[in-house]
Amino acid sequence: MMHEPSQEKMLSTIKKYSMLDKGDEVLVGFSGGPDSTALLYLLKKIGVKIYALHIHHRLRDKCADEDEKFAVQTCKKWNVPVKTLKINVKKFAKQHKMSVEESARILRYEELAKEAKRLGCNKIALGHNANDNTETVVLNLARGAGLAGLAGIPPKRDNIIRPLFETTRKEILEYLKKHKISYCTDLSNIELGYRRNYVRHKIVPLLLEINPNLNQTILRTSEIIRTTNNDIIKMTKEAKKNVLVESNKKRVMLDIKKLLTYNLFIRREIIKSILPRLEFEQIKTILDLIDKPSGKKVEMVKDYFAWREYDKLILSNQKEVKYSYKVWNVNIGKVTRIPQLGLELIADSKKCGKIDPNDDYAIFDKSAISLPLSIRLRKPGDRFVPFKGKEKKLKEVLIDDKIPVRLRNRLPLLCDTNNILWIIGSRRSNFGLITDKTKEFMEVRVTKFEYD
């Protein structure tokens, strides 16, 4: 075999990062450009079982149609099964308020994953090269990305491989020329309106004047940062596991005392791991809540909030429950169900009563309360007389009991016509106490109470 430095570099990258195993079936993202064409040719040449997917972005009209035609013809010539599909990038970008570049990237990865699954391919090969990595690092540096951004494009992640990762664009073009392989030229790659193209044609050439080996230098630096970042990810994962109190679709709750045992960098990484798209200042605002009073709340992004709740830090997309003036009547002698509150209870009048030391149970002197009974949520100005205590504002009672702010508007209140008898989930009042003179009892037992 002739000595081919470019091909040897590609094969060396495959071996270095353990990209391919015997029996692998690979789906190639094939645009028809020089990178993906060289990738398809290389994988075919070394005997890997490959398929191709060509995605038409509906962005360049007839030029994109020509690219699609070229991709089909090339695959037919090389006997590679190919599928083409069209995606509406502009529509997706408008719907999700994203850039066209970001939208195209997201849709491409989604379609590649779907097609790989359909074909049973266990690897997806993409044509990113060393220049792409350089441009990515410069872009990420300019926008203030963290270590993950400065690590550049990963050569291998999950089932995605990039065999041309260490090969420069110049080497790829020389390789195609040597083997007399045709490819498409995407004219949008020279339009300076795209940020990446501006970096490619304006910024990188200036950096190359400072360091002609810029691509190789950034490859090495990226690898160092990537290794460091992987270690940090492991550390963050362990730290997050330690500080995590609760995690579900509605919220994530962190233990502040445990969080403070880690340095500021790891604290930031923990928040970043929960909400990856947050910027530096947003993460700082969240962590600043640690020094704020309990109940202090900030909006991070639209409809996503963070607040301190005593010794907990909470990140949530759960909107605050507003005061409700709805009243639900309590049925005597049968089950009362209030689905809106996740509450079920039974109230029953009895001639004899036995006090049950249970948080889900309360008993009153029937003659000392004013029927009918009802359930409602709190409202401004509510006052409450705690068991064997003095009358206070209900808000103060909830604060004294350290009822979380997020729950205060959700706690059901059992009331008669005049007073709050029982804060369900917290404590009963001083009204309707059982005495030696009590002849008839009103028992209320909660059989179900689900609240977030």
N, C-alpha and C positions, 0 to 999 in steps of 0.2 A: 504494500500500500504506500502511495506517495505521502511524503511528509506534509501534513496540513496543520499548521499551528492553530488555526481557528477551530477546526474540528476537534483537535486534541484538547483544546481548552474547554470546549463544550462537554466532551466526554469526561474530562477531569472534574468538572463541576458536578456532573451527575453522580460520579463516584464519591466525591468529597462529602456531599450532603445526602448520600444514600437515597437518591431520588427514585430509582427504579429497582424493582425486584423481578426475578424470573416469574413469568406468567402474568405480569401486569398488563392491563388493557387501559389505554390512555385516550382521553378525549382532548383534542387540540383546539384551542380557541384560534380560529384561522380567519384573520381579516383580509389576507391577501397582500399585506404589506411586507417589507423585507424581513422583519423579525420573525413573524409567524410563518412566513414561507420557508426561511432557513430552518426553523424549528421543525416544521412538518417534514422537510426533506431529510434532515438529520435523523429523526426518529424512524422514518421509513427505511433509511439506509442501514441503520444498525439492527433492523429486524424487530422493532417493537410493534405490537398489534395496536394500530391507531384508528381513530375516527376523527372527523372534523366537524366543527360547528361554526358556521359563518353567520354573523349577526348584522343585519341591515338596520342602522339607527334612524333612518328617514331624515337625515340631516343635510345630505349633499346631493339630493335629487338624482340626476342622470349619472353623476360620478359614482355614487353609491351603487347604482344599478349595474354599472360596468364592473365594479369590484366584486359584486355578487356573482356575475357571469364568469369572471376570471377565476374565482374561488372554486366554482363548480367544475369548470374545465380543467383546472390544475389537479383537482382531486380525482377526476375521471382519468386523467393522463397517468397519474401515479397509483391508480387503483386504491384510493382511500375513500371509504364510505363517508358521505358528507350530508349534512342537513343545513338548510338555510332558513332563517326566520326574520321577521321584521318586528321591531319594537318602537313604540312611540315615546321617544326620549323627552321631547318638548312638553308633551302632555303630562308626563310623570313629574317633570321638573316644576311645572306650574302648580300641579296639585299639591306637591310636597314642599314647595317654596325652596327648591334647591337649585344649584347651578346645573347647567347642561352637562358639564364634565362629571360632576358627582352622580347625577342621575344615570348617565350612561354607564358609569362604573358599577353602580348598584344593580341595574338591570342585567348587565352582562354576567355578573357573578351568579345572579339568580337563575338565569337561563342555562348557564353552563352546569350548574349543580343539578338542575332538573334533567338535562339531557344525559349527563353522566349516570344519573340514577336509572334513567330509562334504558340506557344501553348496558348497564352493569359494569361501567368503567370504574376502576378503583383509583384512578389518577386523572387529574386535569392539568394539562401542560399549557403554560402561557409564555409569550415571547418577550418578556421584559428583559432588558439588557443593562449593562453597566452604566450607560448614559442615563437610562431611565432612573436608575437608583440615585445617581448624582443629582438629577433634576428634582427628584422627590425630597431628598435631604435638604437641598437649598430652599425649596418651597416651604417645607416644614419649619426650617430655621427662621425663615422670614415671617411666618405667622405665629411664632412663639410656641411651637409644639414641644412636648416633653421628650423624655428619653426614647419612648416608643417611636415618635416621629423621626428623631435623629438616627434611629437604627435603620431607617430606610425600608426598602422592599425586602421582605423575607424571602430567601431562596427557596424555602420549603415551609409550608404551613398546612397542617392537616393533610388533605389529599391533593393540595395544589403544589405543583413543582414549576420551577423556572430554570431550565437547563442553560439558557443564554445569559444568566445573571452576571457572570464574570467576563462576558465577551462584550467588547465595545461595538458601537454602531458601525464604526469604520471597518472593523474586522468582519462584521457580518456582511457588509456590502462587498467587500473583497472576496469573501467566500462564495457569495452568489454569482459574482462576476466570473470567478474562476471556473465554476461549474455551469456557466451559461444558463442560469436560472432566472426567469422573468418574475417580476413582482409588480404590485400596484404602488402608486405614489399618492398618498392622501394629501391633497392640496391644503386641507384645513390645518395641517401640521406647520404651515408657514404663516398662518394668520396670527398676528400679535395680540389679537383681542383675547385669546385664551392665555391664562396665567402661565401654564406650563410652557407654551410656545415662546412667551416672552423670556422666561428663564433660559430656555434652550438656545434661543437665537441672540439674546442680548447679554444676559448675565454670565452664563457658563463660558462663553468665549473670552470674556475679560478675566475670569478666574483661571482659565487655561494659560493665559499669558503669565500669570504669577506662578502657576504650577502645571507644566505640560502633562504630568502624570496624575492629574486631578481625579480621574475616574478610579484609578487603582488606589489612590490615597483614601478617597471616600469609601471605597469598598472595604479597606482594612479598618478604617475608623468605624464604619457601620457595624462590622463584625464584632469589634470590641464593645461597642455600645449595646449591640444586640445581646451579647453574652451577659453583660452587666445587667441589662434590663430583665433578662430571663431569671437571673438570681433575685432581682428585686420583686419580680412577679411572685416567685415562690415565697419570699419573706412576707409580702403583702397578703398573700393567700392565707398564710398561717396567722398573721396578725388579725386579719378580718374575721377569721374563724373564732379567734379569742374574744374580740370585742362585740361580736354580733349577738344581740339579744333576741331579735325577731326579724324574719324576712318573709314577705309574701307579696302578692301582686299589688297590694295597696300601699305598703310602706316597708321601710327598713329601719330598724331601731338599733342604735349602738350604745354601749356602755361608756360614758364619758370618763369615768375613773380609769378604766382599762385603756381607753384610747390615749389618755395622757401619759401612759407608761411608754409610749412609742415616740420617737422623734418626729418633728414636724413633717419631714419628707414622707415618712411612712403613713402618717395621718392623711396627707394629701393623696397618696396613692390609694389608700383605702376608699376615700370618697370617689376618686377617679374610677376605681374598679366598679363602683356601684352605678355611676352615671358617667360613662366614658366621654360624652360630648361636652361636658362642662369645661369652661375655660378657667385659667388660673385664678382670675379675680372672683369668679363665682365660687370656686372651691374655698378661697380665702374667706369669703363672706360666710360660708357655712361653718367653717372652723372657728370663726370669730364668735359664733353663738355660744361657744363653750364658756366664754367670759361674760355672757349676758345673763339677765335674770330668767328664771323659768317662765315659759310662755312666750318668749320673744320669738317672732316668726319672720321669715324672709321668703320671697318668691325667687326661686332659682331660674327657672324657665317657665314658660306659660303653663299654668295649672300644675306646677310641681313645686312643692314647698319644703322648707326645712325649718325646724324649730327645736328649741331646748325644752325638755320636759323633765324637770328636776335633774336627776343624774343620768338622763338619757338624751341622745341626739337622734332626731327622727327626720327621715327623708320620705316624703309621701306625695302621691298624686291624689290623695283623698281630700276633697273639698270640705271646708268647715260646715257643720250642720247649723243652719240658722234657727233662731228661736221659732217654735211652732206653737200656735195657740189652739191646736186641735185637742179635743178631749175625747177619750174613749170611756164609755160606761163599763163598769165591772158587773158582770152577771153574778148573782148570788145563787149558790147551789149547783153551778155548772162551770165548765171551763170557759175562760175569756181568752180569746186569741187576738193578738195584735201583731200581724206579720210585719208591719212597718218598723216595729221596734224589736223584732225577733223575740217577742215575749208571749208566754202562756202562763196563766195562773188560775188558781181555784180559790174562790172566797166562799166560806160557808158559815152559817150561823149555828152555834151549838150550845146546849145547856151546860155542858161541862167542858173544860179545856185543860190541856196539859202543855206547859211551855216546852218547846222543842229547841234546844240550843243549836240552831241551824241558820246560816245566813240567808237561806231561801225561804224562811218562815217568819211570820209575825202574827201575834195574837193581841186582840184589843177587847176592852170592855165595851160591849155593844151599846150600852146605855150612855157611854161617855163620848161617843162619836156621833156625827150627824150624817145619816145616810141620805142619798145614795153615795156609793164609792165610785171613784173614777181614776183614770190614769192620764197623766199629761207629762209634758216636758217642762223644764224650768222656763221662767220668763223674767224679765227685768223687775227688780223690786221684791222678788220672793223672799220671805223670811221663814225661819225654821227654828223650832225649839227642840234641841237634841235631848235624848233620853237623860233625865236627871241633870239637865243643863239649862242655861239661860238662852233666851231668844237672841238669835243672830241673823245677819243676812245669810241667805242660802249660799251665796258665792263664797263667803268667809268660811262656812262649814266645809264646803268642797275643797277649798284651799288648805284648811287645817288637816283634812283627811288625805291630802295629797292626791286627790282625784285628778288625773291628767286632763289638761285643757281640752284635748281632742274628745274626751268622753263626757265632759260636764253638760253639754247640750244634748247628750244621748241618754242620760240616765232617766228611767221612768220614775215618776213620782206618784205614789198612791195617796190619794186625797179623799177627804170627805167634803161636805159642802163648805167648810170653813178653813180647814188647815191641811198642811202636808203631814201625812201620818208616817210615811216611810219612803226614804230614798232607796229604791230597790238597787241592790248592788253596793250599798254603803251602810246606812244606819237608819233606825226607826226614830220616831219623835217621842216627845214626852206626853203626847195626847193618848187617851184611851188606855191608861195603865190598868193592869189587873190589880184588884184589891180584894180584901176579905168579903166585901159586899157585892162583888161581881156575881150576877146571876146568869147572864147570858154572854157568850163569847162570840167574837167574829174572828175566825181563823183565815189567814191568807197565806197560801203556799205557792211559790213560784215553781212551776214544773219545767219551764224552759226559758232561758234568757241568753240570747246570742248577740253580743255587741262587739264592735271592733275597737 
